[in-house]
Amino acid sequence: MAIFANVSIPAPVVTVRSLKMGEYFTRKNIANPLDSQVYVRGEYDREQKRFMCYHWDDINKVVYLKGDTVVYTDFEF
């Protein structure tokens, strides 16, 4: 049985809209992300028409993502 290091397992496709508020996610398919690569889904901003998402380790770093943006939740943190 051979183990391939460069083979990535496809993660389930999840959108920002389908996440619950406060749920963790990454923007790339990473098995073991760093603290700075993990985001938390925040509230929907009606003015921007996007979801407010912030870094797990620094809530001052905010990014606004559209609801149909693909994110990944299948990781160990």
PDB file of N, CA, C and O in Angstrom:
ATOM      1  N   MET A   1       0.836  -1.174   0.000  1.00  0.00           N
ATOM      2  CA  MET A   1       0.000   0.000   0.000  1.00  0.00           C
ATOM      3  C   MET A   1       0.884   1.242   0.000  1.00  0.00           C
ATOM      4  O   MET A   1       1.689   1.437   0.911  1.00  0.00           O
ATOM      5  N   ALA A   2       0.737   2.056  -0.992  1.00  0.00           N
ATOM      6  CA  ALA A   2       1.561   3.252  -1.126  1.00  0.00           C
ATOM      7  C   ALA A   2       0.828   4.471  -0.579  1.00  0.00           C
ATOM      8  O   ALA A   2      -0.389   4.594  -0.722  1.00  0.00           O
ATOM      9  N   ILE A   3       1.569   5.354   0.039  1.00  0.00           N
ATOM     10  CA  ILE A   3       1.003   6.593   0.562  1.00  0.00           C
ATOM     11  C   ILE A   3       1.535   7.740  -0.292  1.00  0.00           C
ATOM     12  O   ILE A   3       2.743   7.902  -0.466  1.00  0.00           O
ATOM     13  N   PHE A   4       0.606   8.527  -0.815  1.00  0.00           N
ATOM     14  CA  PHE A   4       0.980   9.641  -1.667  1.00  0.00           C
ATOM     15  C   PHE A   4       0.769  10.939  -0.894  1.00  0.00           C
ATOM     16  O   PHE A   4      -0.338  11.215  -0.431  1.00  0.00           O
ATOM     17  N   ALA A   5       1.809  11.722  -0.756  1.00  0.00           N
ATOM     18  CA  ALA A   5       1.744  12.952   0.027  1.00  0.00           C
ATOM     19  C   ALA A   5       1.056  14.090  -0.723  1.00  0.00           C
ATOM     20  O   ALA A   5       0.464  14.970  -0.099  1.00  0.00           O
ATOM     21  N   ASN A   6       1.126  14.082  -2.046  1.00  0.00           N
ATOM     22  CA  ASN A   6       0.595  15.193  -2.824  1.00  0.00           C
ATOM     23  C   ASN A   6      -0.842  14.992  -3.274  1.00  0.00           C
ATOM     24  O   ASN A   6      -1.376  15.832  -3.998  1.00  0.00           O
ATOM     25  N   VAL A   7      -1.474  13.919  -2.870  1.00  0.00           N
ATOM     26  CA  VAL A   7      -2.843  13.654  -3.275  1.00  0.00           C
ATOM     27  C   VAL A   7      -3.774  14.338  -2.284  1.00  0.00           C
ATOM     28  O   VAL A   7      -3.690  14.106  -1.078  1.00  0.00           O
ATOM     29  N   SER A   8      -4.653  15.174  -2.798  1.00  0.00           N
ATOM     30  CA  SER A   8      -5.600  15.864  -1.921  1.00  0.00           C
ATOM     31  C   SER A   8      -6.960  15.184  -2.012  1.00  0.00           C
ATOM     32  O   SER A   8      -7.423  14.833  -3.097  1.00  0.00           O
ATOM     33  N   ILE A   9      -7.576  15.010  -0.885  1.00  0.00           N
ATOM     34  CA  ILE A   9      -8.893  14.405  -0.828  1.00  0.00           C
ATOM     35  C   ILE A   9      -9.913  15.514  -1.019  1.00  0.00           C
ATOM     36  O   ILE A   9      -9.859  16.527  -0.323  1.00  0.00           O
ATOM     37  N   PRO A  10     -10.849  15.337  -1.959  1.00  0.00           N
ATOM     38  CA  PRO A  10     -11.819  16.406  -2.181  1.00  0.00           C
ATOM     39  C   PRO A  10     -12.712  16.610  -0.959  1.00  0.00           C
ATOM     40  O   PRO A  10     -13.301  15.664  -0.436  1.00  0.00           O
ATOM     41  N   ALA A  11     -12.798  17.831  -0.528  1.00  0.00           N
ATOM     42  CA  ALA A  11     -13.623  18.172   0.631  1.00  0.00           C
ATOM     43  C   ALA A  11     -15.035  18.491   0.165  1.00  0.00           C
ATOM     44  O   ALA A  11     -15.234  18.896  -0.981  1.00  0.00           O
ATOM     45  N   PRO A  12     -16.014  18.312   1.040  1.00  0.00           N
ATOM     46  CA  PRO A  12     -17.384  18.657   0.655  1.00  0.00           C
ATOM     47  C   PRO A  12     -17.505  20.159   0.401  1.00  0.00           C
ATOM     48  O   PRO A  12     -16.905  20.972   1.104  1.00  0.00           O
ATOM     49  N   VAL A  13     -18.279  20.505  -0.603  1.00  0.00           N
ATOM     50  CA  VAL A  13     -18.456  21.909  -0.976  1.00  0.00           C
ATOM     51  C   VAL A  13     -19.515  22.529  -0.073  1.00  0.00           C
ATOM     52  O   VAL A  13     -20.646  22.051   0.009  1.00  0.00           O
ATOM     53  N   VAL A  14     -19.119  23.600   0.599  1.00  0.00           N
ATOM     54  CA  VAL A  14     -20.010  24.319   1.508  1.00  0.00           C
ATOM     55  C   VAL A  14     -19.922  25.795   1.151  1.00  0.00           C
ATOM     56  O   VAL A  14     -18.845  26.295   0.828  1.00  0.00           O
ATOM     57  N   THR A  15     -21.040  26.484   1.207  1.00  0.00           N
ATOM     58  CA  THR A  15     -21.030  27.920   0.951  1.00  0.00           C
ATOM     59  C   THR A  15     -21.122  28.669   2.274  1.00  0.00           C
ATOM     60  O   THR A  15     -21.542  28.117   3.291  1.00  0.00           O
ATOM     61  N   VAL A  16     -20.722  29.932   2.239  1.00  0.00           N
ATOM     62  CA  VAL A  16     -20.772  30.757   3.441  1.00  0.00           C
ATOM     63  C   VAL A  16     -22.211  30.883   3.930  1.00  0.00           C
ATOM     64  O   VAL A  16     -22.458  30.904   5.136  1.00  0.00           O
ATOM     65  N   ARG A  17     -23.149  30.966   3.013  1.00  0.00           N
ATOM     66  CA  ARG A  17     -24.562  31.112   3.368  1.00  0.00           C
ATOM     67  C   ARG A  17     -25.071  29.917   4.172  1.00  0.00           C
ATOM     68  O   ARG A  17     -25.917  30.085   5.050  1.00  0.00           O
ATOM     69  N   SER A  18     -24.571  28.723   3.888  1.00  0.00           N
ATOM     70  CA  SER A  18     -25.071  27.525   4.556  1.00  0.00           C
ATOM     71  C   SER A  18     -24.453  27.300   5.943  1.00  0.00           C
ATOM     72  O   SER A  18     -24.925  26.445   6.692  1.00  0.00           O
ATOM     73  N   LEU A  19     -23.415  28.051   6.290  1.00  0.00           N
ATOM     74  CA  LEU A  19     -22.801  27.924   7.608  1.00  0.00           C
ATOM     75  C   LEU A  19     -23.648  28.624   8.663  1.00  0.00           C
ATOM     76  O   LEU A  19     -24.350  29.591   8.369  1.00  0.00           O
ATOM     77  N   LYS A  20     -23.574  28.128   9.881  1.00  0.00           N
ATOM     78  CA  LYS A  20     -24.233  28.798  10.995  1.00  0.00           C
ATOM     79  C   LYS A  20     -23.311  29.885  11.536  1.00  0.00           C
ATOM     80  O   LYS A  20     -22.092  29.798  11.393  1.00  0.00           O
ATOM     81  N   MET A  21     -23.884  30.889  12.144  1.00  0.00           N
ATOM     82  CA  MET A  21     -23.086  31.973  12.692  1.00  0.00           C
ATOM     83  C   MET A  21     -22.190  31.431  13.810  1.00  0.00           C
ATOM     84  O   MET A  21     -22.657  30.733  14.710  1.00  0.00           O
ATOM     85  N   GLY A  22     -20.896  31.763  13.738  1.00  0.00           N
ATOM     86  CA  GLY A  22     -19.934  31.290  14.719  1.00  0.00           C
ATOM     87  C   GLY A  22     -19.211  30.024  14.307  1.00  0.00           C
ATOM     88  O   GLY A  22     -18.368  29.528  15.054  1.00  0.00           O
ATOM     89  N   GLU A  23     -19.518  29.494  13.145  1.00  0.00           N
ATOM     90  CA  GLU A  23     -18.880  28.258  12.672  1.00  0.00           C
ATOM     91  C   GLU A  23     -17.531  28.565  12.026  1.00  0.00           C
ATOM     92  O   GLU A  23     -17.379  29.575  11.338  1.00  0.00           O
ATOM     93  N   TYR A  24     -16.547  27.682  12.254  1.00  0.00           N
ATOM     94  CA  TYR A  24     -15.190  27.856  11.716  1.00  0.00           C
ATOM     95  C   TYR A  24     -15.104  27.335  10.293  1.00  0.00           C
ATOM     96  O   TYR A  24     -15.784  26.375   9.931  1.00  0.00           O
ATOM     97  N   PHE A  25     -14.245  27.987   9.470  1.00  0.00           N
ATOM     98  CA  PHE A  25     -13.999  27.532   8.108  1.00  0.00           C
ATOM     99  C   PHE A  25     -12.674  28.067   7.617  1.00  0.00           C
ATOM    100  O   PHE A  25     -12.097  28.979   8.209  1.00  0.00           O
ATOM    101  N   THR A  26     -12.190  27.483   6.513  1.00  0.00           N
ATOM    102  CA  THR A  26     -11.015  27.997   5.820  1.00  0.00           C
ATOM    103  C   THR A  26     -11.420  28.320   4.394  1.00  0.00           C
ATOM    104  O   THR A  26     -12.419  27.807   3.889  1.00  0.00           O
ATOM    105  N   ARG A  27     -10.646  29.164   3.755  1.00  0.00           N
ATOM    106  CA  ARG A  27     -10.960  29.539   2.373  1.00  0.00           C
ATOM    107  C   ARG A  27     -10.282  28.625   1.369  1.00  0.00           C
ATOM    108  O   ARG A  27     -10.624  28.642   0.186  1.00  0.00           O
ATOM    109  N   LYS A  28      -9.319  27.820   1.827  1.00  0.00           N
ATOM    110  CA  LYS A  28      -8.637  26.844   0.987  1.00  0.00           C
ATOM    111  C   LYS A  28      -8.768  25.477   1.632  1.00  0.00           C
ATOM    112  O   LYS A  28      -8.987  25.377   2.839  1.00  0.00           O
ATOM    113  N   ASN A  29      -8.638  24.432   0.845  1.00  0.00           N
ATOM    114  CA  ASN A  29      -8.746  23.064   1.347  1.00  0.00           C
ATOM    115  C   ASN A  29      -7.438  22.685   2.044  1.00  0.00           C
ATOM    116  O   ASN A  29      -6.521  22.168   1.405  1.00  0.00           O
ATOM    117  N   ILE A  30      -7.350  22.939   3.353  1.00  0.00           N
ATOM    118  CA  ILE A  30      -6.149  22.703   4.144  1.00  0.00           C
ATOM    119  C   ILE A  30      -6.513  21.719   5.249  1.00  0.00           C
ATOM    120  O   ILE A  30      -7.496  21.925   5.962  1.00  0.00           O
ATOM    121  N   ALA A  31      -5.729  20.651   5.399  1.00  0.00           N
ATOM    122  CA  ALA A  31      -6.021  19.640   6.416  1.00  0.00           C
ATOM    123  C   ALA A  31      -5.720  20.149   7.819  1.00  0.00           C
ATOM    124  O   ALA A  31      -6.528  19.957   8.729  1.00  0.00           O
ATOM    125  N   ASN A  32      -4.572  20.795   8.011  1.00  0.00           N
ATOM    126  CA  ASN A  32      -4.174  21.324   9.316  1.00  0.00           C
ATOM    127  C   ASN A  32      -3.811  22.803   9.173  1.00  0.00           C
ATOM    128  O   ASN A  32      -2.633  23.135   9.048  1.00  0.00           O
ATOM    129  N   PRO A  33      -4.808  23.697   9.190  1.00  0.00           N
ATOM    130  CA  PRO A  33      -4.521  25.119   8.979  1.00  0.00           C
ATOM    131  C   PRO A  33      -3.865  25.770  10.189  1.00  0.00           C
ATOM    132  O   PRO A  33      -3.982  25.291  11.316  1.00  0.00           O
ATOM    133  N   LEU A  34      -3.180  26.862   9.929  1.00  0.00           N
ATOM    134  CA  LEU A  34      -2.625  27.694  10.992  1.00  0.00           C
ATOM    135  C   LEU A  34      -3.755  28.522  11.609  1.00  0.00           C
ATOM    136  O   LEU A  34      -4.849  28.601  11.051  1.00  0.00           O
ATOM    137  N   ASP A  35      -3.486  29.133  12.756  1.00  0.00           N
ATOM    138  CA  ASP A  35      -4.496  29.973  13.395  1.00  0.00           C
ATOM    139  C   ASP A  35      -4.942  31.117  12.494  1.00  0.00           C
ATOM    140  O   ASP A  35      -6.115  31.488  12.495  1.00  0.00           O
ATOM    141  N   SER A  36      -4.023  31.669  11.736  1.00  0.00           N
ATOM    142  CA  SER A  36      -4.338  32.813  10.880  1.00  0.00           C
ATOM    143  C   SER A  36      -5.110  32.426   9.621  1.00  0.00           C
ATOM    144  O   SER A  36      -5.555  33.309   8.887  1.00  0.00           O
ATOM    145  N   GLN A  37      -5.282  31.134   9.351  1.00  0.00           N
ATOM    146  CA  GLN A  37      -6.001  30.681   8.164  1.00  0.00           C
ATOM    147  C   GLN A  37      -7.431  30.253   8.475  1.00  0.00           C
ATOM    148  O   GLN A  37      -8.160  29.830   7.578  1.00  0.00           O
ATOM    149  N   VAL A  38      -7.830  30.357   9.717  1.00  0.00           N
ATOM    150  CA  VAL A  38      -9.168  29.940  10.126  1.00  0.00           C
ATOM    151  C   VAL A  38     -10.033  31.180  10.328  1.00  0.00           C
ATOM    152  O   VAL A  38      -9.624  32.132  10.993  1.00  0.00           O
ATOM    153  N   TYR A  39     -11.232  31.160   9.748  1.00  0.00           N
ATOM    154  CA  TYR A  39     -12.181  32.254   9.845  1.00  0.00           C
ATOM    155  C   TYR A  39     -13.408  31.801  10.627  1.00  0.00           C
ATOM    156  O   TYR A  39     -13.666  30.607  10.777  1.00  0.00           O
ATOM    157  N   VAL A  40     -14.154  32.780  11.117  1.00  0.00           N
ATOM    158  CA  VAL A  40     -15.410  32.536  11.806  1.00  0.00           C
ATOM    159  C   VAL A  40     -16.497  33.294  11.050  1.00  0.00           C
ATOM    160  O   VAL A  40     -16.338  34.473  10.736  1.00  0.00           O
ATOM    161  N   ARG A  41     -17.605  32.608  10.761  1.00  0.00           N
ATOM    162  CA  ARG A  41     -18.696  33.278  10.058  1.00  0.00           C
ATOM    163  C   ARG A  41     -19.437  34.193  11.026  1.00  0.00           C
ATOM    164  O   ARG A  41     -19.846  33.785  12.114  1.00  0.00           O
ATOM    165  N   GLY A  42     -19.596  35.430  10.600  1.00  0.00           N
ATOM    166  CA  GLY A  42     -20.287  36.422  11.417  1.00  0.00           C
ATOM    167  C   GLY A  42     -21.678  36.709  10.862  1.00  0.00           C
ATOM    168  O   GLY A  42     -22.301  35.850  10.238  1.00  0.00           O
ATOM    169  N   GLU A  43     -22.147  37.912  11.094  1.00  0.00           N
ATOM    170  CA  GLU A  43     -23.478  38.320  10.689  1.00  0.00           C
ATOM    171  C   GLU A  43     -23.524  38.748   9.227  1.00  0.00           C
ATOM    172  O   GLU A  43     -22.494  39.011   8.606  1.00  0.00           O
ATOM    173  N   TYR A  44     -24.745  38.813   8.692  1.00  0.00           N
ATOM    174  CA  TYR A  44     -24.957  39.313   7.341  1.00  0.00           C
ATOM    175  C   TYR A  44     -25.062  40.829   7.395  1.00  0.00           C
ATOM    176  O   TYR A  44     -25.833  41.375   8.184  1.00  0.00           O
ATOM    177  N   ASP A  45     -24.293  41.504   6.562  1.00  0.00           N
ATOM    178  CA  ASP A  45     -24.309  42.964   6.495  1.00  0.00           C
ATOM    179  C   ASP A  45     -25.179  43.374   5.312  1.00  0.00           C
ATOM    180  O   ASP A  45     -24.796  43.173   4.160  1.00  0.00           O
ATOM    181  N   ARG A  46     -26.330  43.939   5.589  1.00  0.00           N
ATOM    182  CA  ARG A  46     -27.271  44.308   4.523  1.00  0.00           C
ATOM    183  C   ARG A  46     -26.740  45.421   3.637  1.00  0.00           C
ATOM    184  O   ARG A  46     -27.040  45.460   2.444  1.00  0.00           O
ATOM    185  N   GLU A  47     -25.964  46.316   4.200  1.00  0.00           N
ATOM    186  CA  GLU A  47     -25.409  47.414   3.414  1.00  0.00           C
ATOM    187  C   GLU A  47     -24.413  46.895   2.380  1.00  0.00           C
ATOM    188  O   GLU A  47     -24.431  47.330   1.229  1.00  0.00           O
ATOM    189  N   GLN A  48     -23.548  45.971   2.786  1.00  0.00           N
ATOM    190  CA  GLN A  48     -22.546  45.403   1.878  1.00  0.00           C
ATOM    191  C   GLN A  48     -23.127  44.256   1.039  1.00  0.00           C
ATOM    192  O   GLN A  48     -22.577  43.911  -0.007  1.00  0.00           O
ATOM    193  N   LYS A  49     -24.237  43.667   1.499  1.00  0.00           N
ATOM    194  CA  LYS A  49     -24.859  42.497   0.891  1.00  0.00           C
ATOM    195  C   LYS A  49     -23.894  41.313   0.890  1.00  0.00           C
ATOM    196  O   LYS A  49     -23.803  40.561  -0.080  1.00  0.00           O
ATOM    197  N   ARG A  50     -23.179  41.170   2.004  1.00  0.00           N
ATOM    198  CA  ARG A  50     -22.201  40.096   2.162  1.00  0.00           C
ATOM    199  C   ARG A  50     -22.159  39.667   3.625  1.00  0.00           C
ATOM    200  O   ARG A  50     -22.663  40.360   4.510  1.00  0.00           O
ATOM    201  N   PHE A  51     -21.550  38.514   3.857  1.00  0.00           N
ATOM    202  CA  PHE A  51     -21.391  38.016   5.214  1.00  0.00           C
ATOM    203  C   PHE A  51     -20.069  38.501   5.792  1.00  0.00           C
ATOM    204  O   PHE A  51     -19.035  38.450   5.126  1.00  0.00           O
ATOM    205  N   MET A  52     -20.108  38.970   7.027  1.00  0.00           N
ATOM    206  CA  MET A  52     -18.898  39.410   7.710  1.00  0.00           C
ATOM    207  C   MET A  52     -18.224  38.183   8.313  1.00  0.00           C
ATOM    208  O   MET A  52     -18.838  37.455   9.093  1.00  0.00           O
ATOM    209  N   CYS A  53     -16.969  37.954   7.955  1.00  0.00           N
ATOM    210  CA  CYS A  53     -16.202  36.829   8.484  1.00  0.00           C
ATOM    211  C   CYS A  53     -14.896  37.392   9.032  1.00  0.00           C
ATOM    212  O   CYS A  53     -14.272  38.260   8.422  1.00  0.00           O
ATOM    213  N   TYR A  54     -14.499  36.887  10.183  1.00  0.00           N
ATOM    214  CA  TYR A  54     -13.292  37.410  10.813  1.00  0.00           C
ATOM    215  C   TYR A  54     -12.338  36.277  11.150  1.00  0.00           C
ATOM    216  O   TYR A  54     -12.745  35.124  11.291  1.00  0.00           O
ATOM    217  N   HIS A  55     -11.062  36.622  11.278  1.00  0.00           N
ATOM    218  CA  HIS A  55     -10.040  35.644  11.633  1.00  0.00           C
ATOM    219  C   HIS A  55     -10.298  35.124  13.039  1.00  0.00           C
ATOM    220  O   HIS A  55     -10.765  35.862  13.906  1.00  0.00           O
ATOM    221  N   TRP A  56      -9.996  33.864  13.257  1.00  0.00           N
ATOM    222  CA  TRP A  56     -10.209  33.242  14.556  1.00  0.00           C
ATOM    223  C   TRP A  56      -9.322  33.864  15.626  1.00  0.00           C
ATOM    224  O   TRP A  56      -9.762  34.056  16.760  1.00  0.00           O
ATOM    225  N   ASP A  57      -8.083  34.180  15.278  1.00  0.00           N
ATOM    226  CA  ASP A  57      -7.148  34.681  16.286  1.00  0.00           C
ATOM    227  C   ASP A  57      -7.119  36.203  16.406  1.00  0.00           C
ATOM    228  O   ASP A  57      -6.496  36.723  17.331  1.00  0.00           O
ATOM    229  N   ASP A  58      -7.767  36.927  15.506  1.00  0.00           N
ATOM    230  CA  ASP A  58      -7.767  38.383  15.560  1.00  0.00           C
ATOM    231  C   ASP A  58      -9.078  38.900  14.985  1.00  0.00           C
ATOM    232  O   ASP A  58      -9.255  38.929  13.767  1.00  0.00           O
ATOM    233  N   ILE A  59      -9.995  39.305  15.853  1.00  0.00           N
ATOM    234  CA  ILE A  59     -11.317  39.718  15.378  1.00  0.00           C
ATOM    235  C   ILE A  59     -11.302  41.059  14.656  1.00  0.00           C
ATOM    236  O   ILE A  59     -12.316  41.455  14.082  1.00  0.00           O
ATOM    237  N   ASN A  60     -10.175  41.765  14.672  1.00  0.00           N
ATOM    238  CA  ASN A  60     -10.072  43.020  13.931  1.00  0.00           C
ATOM    239  C   ASN A  60      -9.811  42.802  12.451  1.00  0.00           C
ATOM    240  O   ASN A  60      -9.976  43.729  11.658  1.00  0.00           O
ATOM    241  N   LYS A  61      -9.409  41.603  12.062  1.00  0.00           N
ATOM    242  CA  LYS A  61      -9.198  41.274  10.647  1.00  0.00           C
ATOM    243  C   LYS A  61     -10.504  40.723  10.090  1.00  0.00           C
ATOM    244  O   LYS A  61     -10.864  39.572  10.340  1.00  0.00           O
ATOM    245  N   VAL A  62     -11.202  41.551   9.340  1.00  0.00           N
ATOM    246  CA  VAL A  62     -12.523  41.203   8.833  1.00  0.00           C
ATOM    247  C   VAL A  62     -12.474  41.120   7.319  1.00  0.00           C
ATOM    248  O   VAL A  62     -11.824  41.931   6.660  1.00  0.00           O
ATOM    249  N   VAL A  63     -13.168  40.131   6.776  1.00  0.00           N
ATOM    250  CA  VAL A  63     -13.322  40.003   5.342  1.00  0.00           C
ATOM    251  C   VAL A  63     -14.808  39.793   5.062  1.00  0.00           C
ATOM    252  O   VAL A  63     -15.480  39.056   5.784  1.00  0.00           O
ATOM    253  N   TYR A  64     -15.320  40.442   4.011  1.00  0.00           N
ATOM    254  CA  TYR A  64     -16.720  40.308   3.631  1.00  0.00           C
ATOM    255  C   TYR A  64     -16.802  39.372   2.435  1.00  0.00           C
ATOM    256  O   TYR A  64     -16.179  39.616   1.402  1.00  0.00           O
ATOM    257  N   LEU A  65     -17.575  38.300   2.580  1.00  0.00           N
ATOM    258  CA  LEU A  65     -17.695  37.289   1.534  1.00  0.00           C
ATOM    259  C   LEU A  65     -19.137  37.177   1.067  1.00  0.00           C
ATOM    260  O   LEU A  65     -20.068  37.289   1.865  1.00  0.00           O
ATOM    261  N   LYS A  66     -19.317  36.955  -0.232  1.00  0.00           N
ATOM    262  CA  LYS A  66     -20.646  36.716  -0.782  1.00  0.00           C
ATOM    263  C   LYS A  66     -21.165  35.375  -0.265  1.00  0.00           C
ATOM    264  O   LYS A  66     -20.384  34.503   0.118  1.00  0.00           O
ATOM    265  N   GLY A  67     -22.450  35.224  -0.259  1.00  0.00           N
ATOM    266  CA  GLY A  67     -23.063  34.018   0.273  1.00  0.00           C
ATOM    267  C   GLY A  67     -22.749  32.763  -0.514  1.00  0.00           C
ATOM    268  O   GLY A  67     -22.772  31.668   0.049  1.00  0.00           O
ATOM    269  N   ASP A  68     -22.453  32.888  -1.809  1.00  0.00           N
ATOM    270  CA  ASP A  68     -22.169  31.707  -2.623  1.00  0.00           C
ATOM    271  C   ASP A  68     -20.671  31.392  -2.716  1.00  0.00           C
ATOM    272  O   ASP A  68     -20.264  30.583  -3.550  1.00  0.00           O
ATOM    273  N   THR A  69     -19.854  32.016  -1.875  1.00  0.00           N
ATOM    274  CA  THR A  69     -18.420  31.724  -1.833  1.00  0.00           C
ATOM    275  C   THR A  69     -18.198  30.339  -1.235  1.00  0.00           C
ATOM    276  O   THR A  69     -18.739  30.017  -0.177  1.00  0.00           O
ATOM    277  N   VAL A  70     -17.402  29.527  -1.916  1.00  0.00           N
ATOM    278  CA  VAL A  70     -17.116  28.167  -1.456  1.00  0.00           C
ATOM    279  C   VAL A  70     -16.057  28.208  -0.367  1.00  0.00           C
ATOM    280  O   VAL A  70     -15.005  28.824  -0.537  1.00  0.00           O
ATOM    281  N   VAL A  71     -16.341  27.542   0.762  1.00  0.00           N
ATOM    282  CA  VAL A  71     -15.407  27.445   1.874  1.00  0.00           C
ATOM    283  C   VAL A  71     -15.316  25.996   2.316  1.00  0.00           C
ATOM    284  O   VAL A  71     -16.093  25.156   1.864  1.00  0.00           O
ATOM    285  N   TYR A  72     -14.363  25.697   3.204  1.00  0.00           N
ATOM    286  CA  TYR A  72     -14.101  24.326   3.619  1.00  0.00           C
ATOM    287  C   TYR A  72     -14.182  24.228   5.142  1.00  0.00           C
ATOM    288  O   TYR A  72     -13.607  25.047   5.859  1.00  0.00           O
ATOM    289  N   THR A  73     -14.894  23.226   5.618  1.00  0.00           N
ATOM    290  CA  THR A  73     -15.071  23.033   7.058  1.00  0.00           C
ATOM    291  C   THR A  73     -14.504  21.714   7.538  1.00  0.00           C
ATOM    292  O   THR A  73     -14.524  21.439   8.737  1.00  0.00           O
ATOM    293  N   ASP A  74     -14.003  20.900   6.644  1.00  0.00           N
ATOM    294  CA  ASP A  74     -13.498  19.574   7.003  1.00  0.00           C
ATOM    295  C   ASP A  74     -12.000  19.660   7.280  1.00  0.00           C
ATOM    296  O   ASP A  74     -11.184  19.362   6.407  1.00  0.00           O
ATOM    297  N   PHE A  75     -11.640  20.071   8.503  1.00  0.00           N
ATOM    298  CA  PHE A  75     -10.238  20.188   8.894  1.00  0.00           C
ATOM    299  C   PHE A  75     -10.121  19.988  10.393  1.00  0.00           C
ATOM    300  O   PHE A  75     -11.108  20.084  11.121  1.00  0.00           O
ATOM    301  N   GLU A  76      -8.909  19.710  10.848  1.00  0.00           N
ATOM    302  CA  GLU A  76      -8.639  19.554  12.270  1.00  0.00           C
ATOM    303  C   GLU A  76      -7.979  20.819  12.770  1.00  0.00           C
ATOM    304  O   GLU A  76      -7.019  21.317  12.182  1.00  0.00           O
ATOM    305  N   PHE A  77      -8.512  21.330  13.868  1.00  0.00           N
ATOM    306  CA  PHE A  77      -8.008  22.598  14.388  1.00  0.00           C
ATOM    307  C   PHE A  77      -7.879  22.494  15.893  1.00  0.00           C
ATOM    308  O   PHE A  77      -7.469  23.454  16.546  1.00  0.00           O
TER     309      PHE A  77
END
